[in-house]
Amino acid sequence: MENKINIIYTRIPSKLDESVRNANINILSQEEKKTYYNFRVNHKKNEYLIGRMLLKRYLSTVLKIPPTMINFNKNKYGKLYLKAEGYNHHFNLSHSNGLVIMAYTNVGKIGIDTEQLLNNKIDCMELVFTPLEIDYILDSTNNNELELKFYEMWTKKEAYIKCIGKGFSLPPLSFSCLDFPKRYDCYSSYILSNDFLVSVVCENTRSIDLKYELMEIPFNKFEQKWCTNNIVSVPVEMDTYVDE
């Protein structure tokens, strides 16, 4: 079996047609519908619904079952996993300012995080970054490099805590992105569409030939059968950091 990480993303439309919204609410479980209706503002509802649409419609192609049969459990920190037992399928979801993105693999536990490249929050670095990480960020030749390094560390840190499934119950200062445990030795960052930085952390990747594939699912394809000719799929080169 090929060792691969699939990264799939879509853009949230500025306005979600009511008929599309109503049709896709049906793929939500009763618990998910409660969560959806608890959101007070439409953009959070849309973000939640499209995230579930992306997860369930993609996983339905992998498992070859209808998206309405895809059901999730959560661990005590909120990380989703498939409710059915016996599946070696690992996935994670992230969103930022109109972008929803997921990572899927059968290699091992995975975490993904994305951030839009806005003004960095350098004033808060001491609250989330270790001295080693701060030195790495500040060792930049210009503001553009500093911004990229800032978001590289930020997204890698979040991707790691999502990968291990502990969320922010794991203090961000308790580990360094520059010195991950050897079990989690796949750390990747790249710029998506020139305005987002994405990082992925996956376990059990040592000594394997790992491939990445990036897929864009245009939102208007959600209503069609997901198949190869509906997906823009390209191999991507990732910056990887592996302990020797």
Long-range contacts (C-beta under 8 A, 24 or more apart in sequence): 1-106, 2-211, 3-107, 3-205, 3-208, 3-209, 3-210, 3-211, 4-105, 4-107, 4-210, 4-211, 4-212, 4-213, 5-103, 5-104, 5-105, 5-107, 5-110, 5-186, 5-200, 5-202, 5-210, 5-211, 5-212, 5-213, 6-58, 6-103, 6-104, 6-105, 6-213, 6-215, 7-101, 7-102, 7-103, 7-112, 7-198, 7-200, 7-212, 7-213, 7-214, 7-215, 7-236, 8-54, 8-58, 8-101, 8-102, 8-103, 8-104, 8-214, 8-215, 8-216, 8-217, 9-54, 9-99, 9-100, 9-101, 9-102, 9-192, 9-214, 9-215, 9-216, 9-217, 10-50, 10-54, 10-99, 10-100, 10-101, 10-216, 10-217, 10-218, 10-219, 10-222, 11-98, 11-99, 11-100, 11-218, 11-219, 12-43, 12-46, 12-47, 12-50, 12-95, 12-98, 12-99, 12-100, 12-219, 13-46, 13-219, 16-42, 16-46, 16-49, 16-50, 20-222, 20-223, 21-46, 21-49, 23-223, 24-49, 24-53, 24-222, 25-49, 26-68, 27-52, 27-53, 27-56, 27-57, 27-67, 27-68, 27-70, 28-52, 29-71, 29-72, 47-95, 47-100, 50-100, 50-219, 51-93, 51-95, 51-100, 51-102, 53-222, 54-93, 54-100, 54-102, 54-217, 55-80, 55-91, 55-93, 55-102, 57-222, 57-226, 58-102, 58-104, 58-217, 58-226, 59-89, 59-91, 59-104, 60-226, 61-226, 61-227, 62-89, 62-104, 63-87, 63-89, 75-165, 77-165, 77-166, 77-167, 77-169, 78-167, 79-162, 79-165, 79-167, 90-202, 92-159, 92-162, 92-163, 94-158, 94-162, 94-198, 96-196, 99-192, 99-196, 101-192, 101-198, 103-200, 103-202, 105-202, 107-202, 107-203, 107-204, 107-205, 107-208, 107-210, 108-202, 108-203, 108-204, 108-205, 109-163, 109-164, 109-165, 109-202, 109-203, 109-204, 110-163, 110-200, 110-201, 110-202, 110-203, 111-158, 111-159, 111-160, 111-161, 111-162, 111-163, 111-164, 111-200, 111-201, 111-202, 112-159, 112-162, 112-198, 112-199, 112-200, 112-201, 113-154, 113-155, 113-156, 113-158, 113-159, 113-162, 113-198, 113-199, 114-155, 114-192, 114-196, 114-197, 114-198, 114-199, 115-151, 115-154, 115-155, 115-196, 115-197, 116-195, 116-196, 117-147, 117-148, 117-151, 117-191, 117-195, 117-196, 117-197, 120-146, 120-147, 120-150, 120-151, 121-150, 122-146, 122-150, 125-150, 127-172, 127-173, 128-154, 128-157, 128-172, 128-173, 129-153, 129-157, 129-172, 129-173, 130-173, 130-175, 130-176, 132-176, 132-178, 132-179, 133-176, 133-177, 133-178, 136-178, 148-191, 148-197, 151-197, 152-177, 152-189, 152-197, 152-199, 153-177, 155-189, 155-197, 155-198, 155-199, 156-187, 156-189, 156-199, 156-201, 158-199, 159-187, 159-199, 159-200, 159-201, 160-184, 160-187, 160-201, 162-201, 163-201, 163-202, 163-203, 180-241, 180-243, 182-206, 182-243, 185-241, 185-242, 185-243, 186-210, 186-240, 186-242, 187-240, 187-241, 188-212, 188-238, 188-239, 188-240, 188-241, 189-238, 189-239, 190-236, 190-237, 190-238, 190-239, 200-238, 205-242, 206-242, 210-240, 211-235, 212-236, 212-237, 212-238
